[in-house]
């Protein structure tokens, strides 16, 4: 088989590695990809000169190499309907079609859908005018609120407000997200612990494909603005078997039923961003692809051939497949450019040192993201530069290995930032 993956981050690197492990896969093409991906396997080939959303160039690549499967792994490409476009041209394309992927790229539609099918969600209101939103907030009692851009904003379109004054500032800030923020939601804050749960769906049925706990804010102790994800641990001990059964009954089953009723059957990866509250699990958001960095800690633990799983989805034979994982715990730490998630210009183009030294340590894998090769060096090319993943028998061992490895990595001009507390909730649960 020849596989084409669309995307360029650590998620796509982890996917490329998962496909490359299959004895059935001869070649993995990634468009655009990043230069570090080719470190993982001689099967992996990247095409960084191709723009992520340049469908015609990607189609030309797929045609030239006669690929057997196109995995549309990136959210903007899904929102642009790449799965539909490739399918119309006779390619097997993995991922939800544009209408089904609206569960991620249109938060207003997603919340209305969840409300219609009685899925557990916080109270919310949608707005297109800042003045209406301000009037709404002024009528509310003091409480935690989340102001969310309805469109895709690279994981940064959610602003937390502890007070009314902060909420009013956040409403004004929706302008910075351009078209993504033209419509925005105001939601009541939920109290509890966040989790990530993944399901692989074939349009009719689904199977659970891993859990993790992400750390979204840029600084330690969950401080600072939201990011695309600063690291995570998998699997998460927050979700016991009984809790997962509850999530299936309250969320996943009605989701699949509702999407079918709406004539938007869901096929591909479903990412549930959830919150465990005192009243049970509630939905923070749905995404229509693997998470970043969750893919980096879930996919390496797969003991089932990933190409076989995807083929079962394409043939709507998912229930004949079982997914097996190893018994290791994994921790991912995002190595970021100083200034992320805002201005990273000071760090862009700076040399990165020590990646190969870190990778020589036991249990360490590094997935490239905002990284580029220049001559004999790798340089910073984005906000999240790389995701370092450590595996261990316990969360303590995985964390110890992760931070020992991170100490080997340096960005010219002291331009590397990362959180030093990834996995702290897992440790606290064990010792609490």
Residue, then its C-alpha position, 0 to 999 in steps of 0.5 A: x500500500x501507498x499512503x498519503x497523509x495530509x498535514x504537517x505536525x506532530x500528529x501527522x508524524x505519529x500517523x506516518x510512523x504508525x502506518x510505516x510500521x505496517x508490513x502492508x505499507x510500502x510508502x508513506x507520503x506526507x503533504x506538506x509534512x515537515x523535514x523531521x518526519x523522515x528521521x522515523x523511517x525510510x518509508x516516509x517522504x515529505x513534500x514541504x513545498x506543497x501548501x497544506x490547502x493546495x488541493x490541486x497540487x496534493x491531488x497531482x501528488x496522489x495521482x503521480x504516486x498512485x496512492x491507495x489511501x488518502x488520510x486527511x488528518x488536519x482540521x482545516x483540510x477536513x473543513x475544506x472538504x478534502x475527503x469529499x473531493x478525493x472520493x469524487x476523484x476515485x481515491x479512498x479517503x479516510x476522515x469525515x466528509x465536510x458535512x460531518x466534520x462540521x461538528x468541529x469547524x462550526x461550534x455553533x452548529x455543533x452545540x445546536x446539534x448536541x442540544x437537539x439530541x440531548x447530549x450533556x453540554x453547558x448552557x450557551x448562547x451564540x452571538x454575531x454582534x458584540x453589543x448583544x453579547x455585552x448585554x447578555x453578560x451584564x445580565x448574568x451573575x458573576x461566574x466563570x465563562x468561556x468565550x469561543x470563536x465558532x470557527x477554526x482558530x488553531x486551538x487558540x479560539x477559546x478565552x476563559x473569563x473569571x469575571x464579567x470584566x474579563x468576559x467583556x475583554x474576551x468578547x472584544x478579542x473575538x475580532x482577532x480571529x477574523x472570520x472564525x470569530x464572526x460568530x462566537x459562543x458564550x458558555x457557562x464554565x464547567x468545574x471538573x477535570x478535562x479528558x480526551x477520548x478517541x473513537x474510530x467510526x465507520x459511519x454506523x458503529x465505533x470502537x474506543x481508540x484511546x484516552x489521554x489528558x491534555x494540558x492546554x494552557x501555556x504555563x505551569x499550573x494551568x496558567x496563561x492563554x490556551x494553546x493547541x496543547x502543551x503536552x499530555x499523558x496516556x492513558x488517563x486514569x481519570x476514565x475507569x471502565x465504568x466511566x467509559x461505559x457512561x460516556x458511550x451511553x450518554x454521549x457517543x451512542x446519541x452522537x452517532x444516532x444523531x449524525x445518522x438522523x441528520x444524514x451526516x454519517x460520521x466516519x473517521x476519527x472522533x475526538x471527544x474533549x470532555x469534562x468530568x463534573x460532579x454530575x458526570x461527563x459533559x462535552x467541551x467539544x468534538x473534533x474530527x481528527x486525532x488530537x495534537x499532542x494526544x496522537x503522539x502518546x496513543x498511536x505509539x502504543x498500538x499493537x494492532x496494524x493501523x492500516x488494517x484498522x483504517x481499511x476496516x473503516x473504509x469497508x464498514x467492517x469495523x466491528x470485525x476489528x479489535x484494537x490492542x494497546x501495550x501496557x505502557x504509560x506515555x507522556x508528551x512534552x511540547x517544545x515550543x518557541x518562546x512567545x508561543x502562542x502569540x508572537x514567535x518571531x524572535x525564535x523563528x529561524x533559530x537553531x535547535x540543538x540536542x534532538x538526536x541526543x535526546x532520542x538516544x535515551x531509552x524510551x524516547x521518541x520525538x515527533x517534529x512539528x514547527x521544525x525545518x531543516x536548513x543545511x545540517x541543522x534543524x531550525x524553528x519554523x512554528x510555535x510548537x517545534x516538536x513533541x517529545x514522548x517518553x514511555x515507561x511502566x508508570x507515570x512516574x517513570x515516563x515523566x522522569x524520562x521525558x524531562x531528563x530528555x528535555x534537558x538535552x534540547x536547547x534552542x539558540x538564544x534561549x528560545x525554548x519554552x515548555x511546561x515542567x508539570x505535564x502529567x501532574x494530575x495523574x501523579x496526584x490521583x495515584x498518591x492522593 
